[in-house]
Every structure is written in C-alpha cells, then in structure tokens.
Amino acid sequence: MSVNSKNIALIVVDVQNGFTPGGNLAVDQADQIIPLINQLATKFGHVVLTQDWHPEQHISFAENHPHKQPFETIELNYGTQVLWPKHCVQGSHDAAFHPDLNIPTAQLIIRKGFHPDIDSYSAFMEADRKTPTGLNGYLKEHQVDTVYIVGIATDFCVAWTALDAAAFGFKTYVIEDACKAIDLNGSLQQAWQQMLDQGVELIHSTTILP
C-alpha cells in the first residue's frame, strides 16, 4: 500500500523516555516498537510527532494530591482523572524523545499536557474536550484526509488520538504492532472496542511495509 500521498499523515504518539523502559511511566517493552516506527515513517510524506510536556505542578501527578497514590482517580470539572506518577516534565530527560527514534522528516511536534489544570491524552483535543491542540487545523490546511497512528500507549494517548481523528472526519488507522499498551484494569480491550465502534481500522505494519 502506498501511503506517500499528500492526503495521508502518520501521527507518532509520545515515543519518549518517560514511557519506555527506565522512564517514570514506563510501558513494558515499548522501546521494541521504535525500529518499526522509524521504518514506517520513511513511507509517509507527512509525519507529526506528539510529546507529553507537563509542568512540575501538573494536576494529573499523584504527588500533587495529598494522600493520593498513582493510578487512583479524582474528579475534576471535566470528569474522572487518573493520577499518574510524575512523568515527562518539561525540559527533563524523561520528556525527551527516545534516542532510538529517528524521524528527521517529521514536520510538526505537537506538545500536549502543558496546561497545569488539564491533562491531555489526544493529539487533537485536551481532556476537557474543549481545548484544541491545533492539529486538526494543521492537517486540514495540508489537505490531509487520512491518518495512521502509532506509538505509546495504545489504550490511552493512541486511542484518544484515534477517536478524535475519526470524530474530526479523518479516515483513521491504528497500526497495531507499532503500538504498546499500559493495559490498566482491562483498559486495552475497552480502548480497542471504542475505536472499532467509531470506525477506526486496526491494521498490521505488513499492510504498508512490503
């Protein structure tokens, strides 16, 4: 399949030190998908990278809430918020792209989660579902109508990005073997079901790589 058309973009979600082994919110074996992501990126004319980019006092960090532990939840004005270990703090090694990520052709980096009071999983919309990142406008100005999504973690930032892409009218594919999941309390199965219900298609990298 040729994906080099000007109407197609690859979105590479959060391939950062913080989400790979050794990071503050490490996803098991997430570094193992990076060579595949690099290879896939060479096939696309448009590539966008996302980067989690939190201030120290971010509302999603468990340590910023007395008597709360990571992975507990709190209620915020926009809904239920999972509390995370402190991760991907702006300018830190944890927030940097993984050193094995090698995509010199990427044209745009979308930083998300930088508002202290709003978490952000999706590359398109922050968790309050009101604050856009600008990615929708960028892609539409470039006549992109189809997106392929890879990265970390399948059941959070990848899934939210895919659901928003579909809602904004993009034909949306998730390249299953180029993603890794946290899988917190069945979150992976739930995320796949939500994506399929919204018309997101799951494919294997072999569809693109000969």
C-alpha positions in Angstrom: 0.0 0.0 0.0 1.4 3.4 -0.9 1.0 6.0 1.9 3.2 8.7 0.4 0.2 10.7 -0.9 -0.1 14.3 0.3 -3.5 13.4 1.7 -2.1 10.9 4.3 -0.3 11.6 7.5 1.5 9.4 10.1 1.0 10.5 13.8 3.7 9.2 16.1 2.4 9.4 19.7 4.7 10.0 22.7 7.8 7.9 21.9 9.6 9.5 24.8 12.0 8.3 27.5 9.2 8.6 30.1 7.1 5.9 28.5 9.9 3.5 27.7 11.8 1.2 30.0 13.7 3.2 32.6 11.2 6.1 32.3 8.9 7.4 35.1 5.8 5.9 33.5 7.4 3.1 31.5 5.3 0.8 29.3 6.8 -2.7 29.2 8.9 -3.3 26.1 7.7 -0.1 24.5 11.2 0.6 23.2 10.9 -2.6 21.0 8.4 -0.9 18.6 10.8 2.1 17.8 12.7 0.5 14.9 9.4 -0.4 13.3 8.1 3.1 13.7 11.3 4.5 12.2 10.8 2.2 9.2 7.2 3.1 8.8 7.9 6.8 8.9 10.1 6.6 5.8 6.9 5.6 3.8 4.9 8.7 4.7 5.1 12.2 3.2 3.6 13.8 6.2 4.8 12.9 9.7 3.7 14.5 13.0 5.2 13.7 16.4 3.5 14.2 19.7 5.3 14.9 23.0 3.8 14.8 26.5 5.1 18.1 28.1 3.9 18.6 31.7 4.7 21.4 34.2 6.0 20.2 37.6 2.7 21.1 39.3 0.5 19.2 36.8 -2.9 18.2 38.1 -2.5 14.6 36.9 0.5 13.9 39.1 -0.4 11.9 42.1 2.3 13.5 44.2 0.5 16.9 43.8 -2.5 15.5 45.7 -2.0 14.7 49.4 -2.8 11.1 50.4 -3.3 10.0 46.8 -1.4 7.2 45.1 -0.6 6.7 41.4 -3.4 5.1 39.4 -6.1 6.3 41.8 -8.6 8.6 40.3 -10.0 12.1 41.2 -13.0 14.0 39.9 -12.2 17.3 38.0 -14.6 19.7 36.4 -14.1 17.8 33.1 -14.6 14.3 34.5 -12.6 11.5 36.1 -8.9 11.9 36.0 -6.4 9.0 36.5 -3.5 10.1 38.7 -0.1 9.3 37.3 3.5 9.1 38.6 5.3 12.3 37.8 6.4 12.0 34.2 7.5 13.9 31.1 8.2 17.1 33.0 9.1 20.0 30.6 12.7 20.1 29.6 13.6 16.9 31.5 15.4 13.8 30.2 12.1 11.9 30.9 10.2 14.2 28.4 12.8 13.9 25.6 12.2 11.8 22.6 13.7 8.3 22.9 17.2 8.4 21.5 16.4 5.5 19.1 13.5 7.5 17.5 14.9 8.6 14.2 12.4 10.5 12.0 14.3 13.5 10.5 11.4 14.0 8.1 8.8 14.9 10.8 7.4 18.3 10.1 5.5 19.1 13.3 5.8 18.4 17.0 2.6 18.7 19.0 3.2 19.2 22.7 0.4 18.3 25.0 -0.4 18.4 28.7 1.3 21.7 29.2 -1.7 23.4 30.8 -1.3 22.8 34.6 -5.0 22.1 35.2 -5.9 19.9 32.2 -4.5 16.6 31.2 -4.1 15.7 27.6 -4.0 12.3 26.0 -5.2 13.1 22.5 -3.0 14.8 19.9 -6.2 16.7 18.8 -8.0 17.8 22.0 -7.1 18.2 25.6 -9.0 16.2 28.2 -11.5 19.0 28.9 -12.7 18.2 25.4 -12.8 22.0 24.7 -9.1 23.0 24.2 -7.8 22.1 20.7 -4.1 21.5 20.1 -4.3 22.9 16.5 -3.5 19.5 14.9 -6.9 19.3 13.2 -6.4 22.7 11.5 -2.8 21.9 10.5 -3.8 18.6 8.8 -6.8 20.1 7.1 -4.8 23.0 5.8 -2.4 20.4 4.3 -5.4 18.6 2.6 -4.8 15.5 4.8 -7.9 13.3 5.0 -6.4 10.0 6.2 -4.2 9.4 9.3 -2.3 6.4 10.5 -1.4 6.3 14.2 1.5 4.5 16.1 3.1 4.9 19.5 2.5 4.7 23.2 0.3 3.9 24.9 -2.3 2.1 22.8 -5.1 2.3 25.4 -4.5 6.0 26.3 -2.9 8.5 24.1 -3.1 6.4 20.9 -6.7 5.5 21.4 -7.8 9.1 22.4 -5.9 10.4 19.3 -7.6 7.8 17.0 -11.1 8.5 18.4 -10.6 12.3 17.9 -9.2 11.8 14.4 -12.3 9.8 13.5 -14.6 12.4 15.1 -12.9 15.2 13.1 -13.7 13.3 9.9 -10.3 11.7 9.1 -10.2 8.1 7.8 -8.3 6.6 10.7 -6.0 3.6 11.0 -4.1 2.3 14.0 -1.0 0.2 13.2 -1.4 -2.4 15.9 2.1 -3.9 16.1 3.6 -0.4 16.1 1.9 0.5 19.4 2.4 -0.7 23.1 -0.3 -0.6 25.8 -0.3 0.0 29.6 -3.4 -2.2 30.0 -4.7 -0.9 33.3 -7.7 -2.8 34.6 -8.8 -4.0 31.2 -8.2 -0.6 29.5 -6.7 -2.2 26.4 -9.8 -4.2 25.5 -12.0 -1.3 26.2 -10.0 1.0 24.0 -10.0 -1.4 21.1 -13.8 -1.7 21.4 -14.3 2.1 21.5 -12.0 2.6 18.5 -13.8 -0.1 16.4 -17.2 1.3 17.4 -16.1 4.7 16.0 -14.9 3.3 12.7 -11.2 3.2 13.4 -9.5 0.4 11.5 -6.8 -1.7 13.0 -4.1 -2.9 10.6 -0.7 -4.6 10.8 2.5 -3.0 9.6 2.8 -5.5 6.8 0.0 -3.7 5.1 2.4 -0.8 4.5 5.9 -2.4 4.6 6.5 -5.0 1.8 
